[in-house]
Amino acid sequence: MSESEKKPETASEEKLNTEKAEAVSQDSEKKPVISQTSSKKESNNSSDGSQKKSSDGKTKPSFWKGVKTEFKKIVWPKKSTLVKQSGVVMAVSIIIGAMIAVIDRVVLYGIDLLVK
């Protein structure tokens, strides 16, 4: 079975694969734009302030509209996954903290033996 014939395990993976395919097709359609500098500075203010004009005269979305768009693309984890992963992070943090404390005590004891 080839990679293209494999089915995604979840709906979120399917959505992600679809978005990747769309992004690749959009990237292949884009052509490089050569910007020309002019002696006059163009006004970047629009009437509603949500879009600015670039040097080639095309409008581009504002920063915050881009942020909002990107936030819509986020696939948030389910509550059960979040709880499991948080528990693992806390457990590993406690274990590593305990290991560091033990190593610290051993080194401190060794230094005390050398100093005496």
MIPA-708546 format. One line per field, with one value per residue (C-alpha): residue number from 0; x, y, z; residue in three letters. Coordinates in Angstrom, 1 decimal, always signed. Last residue first. Example, Ala and Ser with C-alpha at 12.3 -4.5 7.8 and 13.67 -1.06 7.14 Angstrom:
2
nr	[1/0]
east	[+13.7/+12.3]
north	[-1.1/-4.5]
up	[+7.1/+7.8]
rest	[Ser/Ala]
END
This chain:
116
nr	[115/114/113/112/111/110/109/108/107/106/105/104/103/102/101/100/99/98/97/96/95/94/93/92/91/90/89/88/87/86/85/84/83/82/81/80/79/78/77/76/75/74/73/72/71/70/69/68/67/66/65/64/63/62/61/60/59/58/57/56/55/54/53/52/51/50/49/48/47/46/45/44/43/42/41/40/39/38/37/36/35/34/33/32/31/30/29/28/27/26/25/24/23/22/21/20/19/18/17/16/15/14/13/12/11/10/9/8/7/6/5/4/3/2/1/0]
east	[+37.4/+37.2/+37.2/+34.5/+32.3/+32.8/+31.7/+28.6/+27.7/+28.1/+25.9/+23.2/+23.2/+22.9/+19.9/+18.2/+18.8/+17.2/+14.2/+13.7/+13.9/+11.3/+9.0/+9.3/+8.6/+5.4/+4.2/+4.8/+3.1/+0.1/-0.1/+0.0/-2.8/-5.0/-4.5/-5.3/-8.5/-9.6/-9.2/-6.3/-6.8/-6.3/-5.1/-6.2/-8.6/-5.8/-3.9/-6.8/-7.1/-3.3/-3.6/-6.5/-4.3/-1.4/-3.4/-4.3/-2.4/-3.6/-1.9/-0.3/+3.2/+4.7/+2.2/-1.1/-2.4/-5.5/-7.5/-7.2/-10.8/-10.1/-6.7/-3.4/-0.2/+0.4/+3.0/+6.5/+7.8/+11.3/+10.2/+11.5/+10.5/+9.6/+10.1/+7.3/+8.0/+5.2/+2.7/+0.9/+3.2/+2.7/-1.1/-0.9/+1.4/-0.9/-3.9/-2.2/-1.1/-4.7/-6.0/-3.5/-4.4/-8.1/-7.4/-5.3/-8.1/-10.6/-8.6/-6.5/-5.7/-6.2/-3.2/-3.5/-1.1/+1.6/+1.6/+0.0]
north	[+18.4/+20.2/+17.0/+15.3/+18.4/+18.4/+14.8/+15.5/+18.5/+16.4/+13.6/+16.2/+17.9/+14.6/+13.6/+17.0/+16.8/+13.4/+14.6/+17.5/+15.1/+12.9/+15.8/+17.3/+13.9/+13.5/+17.0/+16.6/+13.2/+14.6/+17.5/+15.1/+12.9/+15.9/+17.5/+14.3/+13.8/+17.4/+17.1/+18.9/+22.2/+22.1/+25.6/+26.9/+29.4/+30.9/+31.5/+33.6/+35.7/+36.4/+37.4/+39.7/+41.2/+41.9/+43.7/+42.2/+43.2/+45.5/+45.6/+48.8/+47.4/+49.3/+47.6/+49.1/+48.5/+46.9/+47.1/+50.8/+51.5/+54.3/+53.0/+54.3/+53.1/+56.4/+55.9/+57.3/+59.1/+58.3/+55.0/+51.5/+48.7/+45.4/+42.3/+39.8/+36.1/+34.1/+32.2/+29.2/+26.6/+28.1/+27.9/+24.2/+23.5/+25.3/+23.4/+20.1/+21.1/+22.2/+18.8/+16.9/+18.9/+18.3/+14.5/+14.6/+16.4/+13.8/+11.0/+8.1/+9.4/+6.9/+5.3/+5.2/+8.1/+6.5/+3.3/+0.0]
up	[+56.3/+52.9/+50.8/+52.9/+52.7/+48.9/+48.6/+50.8/+48.6/+45.5/+46.9/+48.1/+44.7/+42.8/+45.0/+44.5/+40.7/+40.6/+42.6/+40.2/+37.3/+38.8/+39.7/+36.2/+34.6/+36.6/+35.9/+32.1/+32.1/+33.9/+31.5/+28.5/+30.0/+30.8/+27.4/+25.6/+27.7/+27.0/+23.2/+21.6/+19.6/+15.9/+15.0/+11.6/+13.1/+15.1/+11.8/+10.4/+13.5/+13.4/+9.8/+10.6/+13.4/+11.1/+8.5/+5.2/+2.0/-0.7/-4.1/-5.3/-6.0/-3.1/-0.7/+0.2/+3.7/+5.0/+8.2/+8.7/+7.7/+5.2/+4.2/+5.4/+3.7/+1.9/-0.8/-0.3/-3.3/-4.5/-5.8/-5.0/-7.3/-5.8/-7.9/-7.3/-7.5/-9.0/-6.9/-8.5/-6.9/-3.5/-3.9/-4.8/-1.9/+0.5/-0.8/-0.2/+3.3/+4.1/+2.9/+5.0/+8.0/+7.5/+7.2/+10.3/+12.2/+11.0/+12.5/+11.3/+7.9/+5.1/+3.4/-0.5/-1.0/+1.1/-1.0/+0.0]
rest	[Lys/Val/Leu/Leu/Asp/Ile/Gly/Tyr/Leu/Val/Val/Arg/Asp/Ile/Val/Ala/Ile/Met/Ala/Gly/Ile/Ile/Ile/Ser/Val/Ala/Met/Val/Val/Gly/Ser/Gln/Lys/Val/Leu/Thr/Ser/Lys/Lys/Pro/Trp/Val/Ile/Lys/Lys/Phe/Glu/Thr/Lys/Val/Gly/Lys/Trp/Phe/Ser/Pro/Lys/Thr/Lys/Gly/Asp/Ser/Ser/Lys/Lys/Gln/Ser/Gly/Asp/Ser/Ser/Asn/Asn/Ser/Glu/Lys/Lys/Ser/Ser/Thr/Gln/Ser/Ile/Val/Pro/Lys/Lys/Glu/Ser/Asp/Gln/Ser/Val/Ala/Glu/Ala/Lys/Glu/Thr/Asn/Leu/Lys/Glu/Glu/Ser/Ala/Thr/Glu/Pro/Lys/Lys/Glu/Ser/Glu/Ser/Met]
END
